[in-house]
Amino acid sequence: MTGAVDRKLYAYIEQLNLAQKKSLLGFIKTILPAKEEEVYTIEQYNKELEDAEAEIERGEFYTHEEAKEFFKKHLSERK
């Protein structure tokens, strides 16, 4: 069963552009528990903020409407 889920997940990931992959990676990091030995420093936090701001300046973001359409499309494909 896990193999089928993994294949579907990889198939979706392959369709994403770089900005979408970065967004997904950020989401995954928020839902996985951090290892106890991992310490999230203020420097790391600030670097992530700087990187995100640079992406926005380059136009690598989705509007609220674009995000709604993206999920509407992909959720309708699951039915």
Backbone as JSON, one array per atom type, in Angstrom:
{
  "sequence": "MTGAVDRKLYAYIEQLNLAQKKSLLGFIKTILPAKEEEVYTIEQYNKELEDAEAEIERGEFYTHEEAKEFFKKHLSERK",
  "N": [[0.82, -1.19, 0.0], [1.91, 1.25, 0.82], [3.77, 1.71, -1.22], [2.21, 2.43, -3.45], [1.13, 4.86, -2.61], [3.48, 6.34, -2.31], [4.34, 6.42, -4.98], [2.3, 7.95, -6.17], [2.66, 10.33, -4.78], [5.28, 11.07, -5.6], [4.77, 11.4, -8.32], [3.14, 13.67, -8.32], [4.9, 15.54, -7.19], [6.88, 15.7, -9.15], [5.62, 17.25, -11.04], [5.65, 19.8, -10.08], [6.83, 23.21, -10.07], [9.92, 25.01, -9.35], [9.42, 26.97, -7.34], [7.05, 25.99, -6.22], [7.96, 23.54, -5.25], [9.75, 24.4, -3.26], [7.97, 25.62, -1.53], [6.4, 23.43, -0.78], [8.36, 21.88, 0.49], [8.94, 23.53, 2.67], [6.49, 23.35, 4.0], [6.42, 20.61, 4.63], [8.55, 20.47, 6.4], [7.4, 21.78, 8.55], [5.49, 20.04, 9.5], [6.76, 17.73, 10.24], [8.24, 16.23, 13.09], [10.87, 17.9, 14.8], [14.22, 16.8, 15.27], [15.62, 16.16, 18.44], [18.26, 16.97, 18.79], [18.51, 18.92, 16.91], [18.79, 22.33, 16.56], [17.12, 25.25, 16.08], [18.27, 28.08, 14.98], [18.43, 31.67, 15.49], [19.78, 32.82, 13.43], [19.36, 31.0, 11.33], [16.61, 31.28, 11.06], [16.44, 34.0, 10.31], [17.82, 33.86, 7.88], [16.09, 32.25, 6.37], [13.92, 33.99, 6.22], [15.08, 36.1, 4.74], [15.63, 34.7, 2.35], [13.02, 34.05, 1.56], [11.94, 36.6, 1.18], [13.51, 37.43, -0.97], [12.65, 35.64, -2.92], [10.03, 36.53, -3.25], [10.5, 39.1, -4.24], [11.55, 38.37, -6.7], [9.31, 37.52, -7.9], [8.44, 34.97, -7.4], [6.01, 33.62, -6.31], [2.65, 32.82, -5.26], [-0.55, 34.14, -5.81], [-3.4, 34.57, -3.67], [-5.71, 33.81, -5.04], [-4.58, 32.26, -7.14], [-3.5, 30.14, -5.67], [-5.84, 29.04, -4.59], [-7.08, 28.14, -6.96], [-5.17, 26.27, -7.83], [-5.29, 24.25, -5.8], [-8.0, 23.61, -5.99], [-8.12, 22.51, -8.55], [-6.35, 20.28, -8.29], [-7.5, 18.85, -6.21], [-9.93, 18.19, -7.3], [-9.14, 16.39, -9.21], [-8.6, 14.16, -7.75], [-10.97, 12.92, -7.2]],
  "CA": [[0.0, 0.0, 0.0], [2.78, 2.43, 0.88], [4.39, 1.92, -2.52], [1.26, 3.14, -4.31], [1.06, 6.23, -2.11], [4.75, 6.97, -2.66], [4.36, 6.67, -6.43], [1.41, 9.08, -6.43], [3.31, 11.52, -4.24], [6.38, 11.43, -6.5], [4.2, 11.87, -9.58], [2.72, 15.06, -8.11], [6.09, 16.36, -6.96], [7.55, 15.9, -10.43], [4.89, 18.26, -11.81], [5.79, 21.11, -9.46], [7.97, 24.04, -10.45], [10.84, 25.21, -8.23], [8.77, 27.71, -6.25], [6.1, 25.09, -5.58], [8.74, 22.55, -4.49], [10.25, 25.06, -2.06], [6.83, 25.8, -0.65], [6.06, 22.11, -0.24], [9.42, 21.51, 1.42], [8.71, 24.29, 3.89], [5.33, 22.77, 4.68], [6.81, 19.31, 5.18], [9.38, 20.73, 7.57], [6.57, 22.23, 9.67], [4.67, 18.96, 10.04], [7.6, 16.67, 10.79], [8.85, 16.64, 14.36], [12.31, 18.17, 14.74], [15.04, 15.95, 16.13], [15.97, 16.9, 19.65], [19.57, 17.58, 18.67], [18.43, 20.03, 15.98], [18.46, 23.6, 17.17], [16.75, 26.23, 15.07], [18.87, 29.32, 15.47], [17.91, 32.94, 14.97], [20.45, 33.02, 12.14], [18.63, 30.19, 10.35], [15.31, 31.93, 10.88], [16.65, 35.22, 9.53], [18.21, 33.46, 6.53], [14.87, 31.82, 5.7], [13.15, 35.2, 5.92], [15.76, 36.77, 3.63], [15.41, 33.9, 1.14], [11.61, 34.21, 1.18], [11.76, 37.95, 0.65], [14.15, 37.45, -2.29], [11.74, 34.93, -3.83], [8.9, 37.42, -3.52], [11.0, 40.16, -5.12], [11.72, 37.79, -8.03], [7.99, 37.14, -8.41], [8.24, 33.54, -7.19], [4.96, 33.42, -5.31], [1.3, 32.63, -5.79], [-1.58, 34.95, -5.18], [-4.42, 33.76, -3.0], [-6.57, 33.23, -6.09], [-3.82, 31.2, -7.82], [-3.42, 29.0, -4.75], [-7.16, 28.4, -4.54], [-7.29, 27.43, -8.23], [-4.26, 25.13, -7.84], [-5.84, 23.2, -4.96], [-9.3, 23.22, -6.55], [-7.83, 21.63, -9.68], [-5.75, 19.03, -7.87], [-8.44, 18.1, -5.37], [-10.98, 17.63, -8.18], [-8.54, 15.26, -9.91], [-8.56, 13.02, -6.82], [-12.31, 12.31, -7.09]],
  "C": [[0.86, 1.25, 0.0], [3.41, 2.73, -0.46], [3.49, 2.72, -3.46], [1.16, 4.61, -3.9], [2.34, 6.98, -2.49], [4.8, 7.32, -4.14], [3.48, 7.86, -6.78], [2.06, 10.38, -5.96], [4.44, 11.98, -5.16], [5.85, 11.97, -7.83], [3.74, 13.33, -9.46], [3.92, 15.97, -7.96], [6.8, 16.67, -8.27], [6.89, 16.99, -11.27], [5.08, 19.68, -11.27], [6.98, 21.88, -10.03], [8.8, 24.3, -9.19], [10.18, 25.93, -7.06], [7.79, 26.82, -5.5], [6.84, 24.04, -4.74], [9.28, 23.15, -3.2], [9.14, 25.25, -1.05], [6.44, 24.48, 0.02], [7.09, 21.66, 0.78], [9.25, 22.24, 2.74], [7.55, 23.74, 4.69], [5.69, 21.45, 5.35], [7.64, 19.5, 6.44], [8.54, 21.13, 8.78], [5.76, 21.09, 10.28], [5.47, 17.79, 10.6], [8.2, 17.13, 12.11], [10.35, 16.85, 14.19], [13.03, 17.2, 15.67], [15.49, 16.8, 17.32], [17.32, 17.6, 19.52], [19.59, 18.74, 17.69], [18.02, 21.29, 16.74], [18.24, 24.59, 16.04], [17.22, 27.58, 15.58], [18.2, 30.55, 14.85], [18.54, 33.24, 13.61], [19.75, 32.24, 11.03], [17.28, 30.83, 10.03], [15.45, 33.18, 10.0], [17.02, 34.9, 8.09], [16.97, 33.02, 5.75], [13.99, 33.02, 5.34], [13.76, 35.95, 4.74], [15.52, 36.04, 2.31], [13.97, 34.07, 0.63], [11.36, 35.58, 0.58], [12.37, 38.08, -0.75], [13.27, 36.75, -3.32], [10.57, 35.82, -4.22], [9.33, 38.52, -4.48], [11.19, 39.66, -6.56], [10.38, 37.36, -8.64], [7.67, 35.67, -8.25], [7.26, 33.32, -6.03], [3.64, 33.22, -6.02], [0.36, 33.57, -5.06], [-2.57, 34.0, -4.5], [-5.33, 33.07, -4.02], [-5.87, 32.09, -6.83], [-3.72, 29.96, -6.95], [-4.75, 28.27, -4.66], [-7.43, 27.59, -5.8], [-6.42, 26.16, -8.3], [-4.85, 23.98, -7.04], [-7.2, 22.72, -5.46], [-9.08, 22.22, -7.68], [-7.34, 20.28, -9.2], [-6.67, 18.2, -6.97], [-9.54, 17.5, -6.23], [-10.44, 16.44, -8.95], [-8.53, 14.0, -9.05], [-9.88, 12.28, -6.76], [-12.51, 11.25, -8.12]]
}
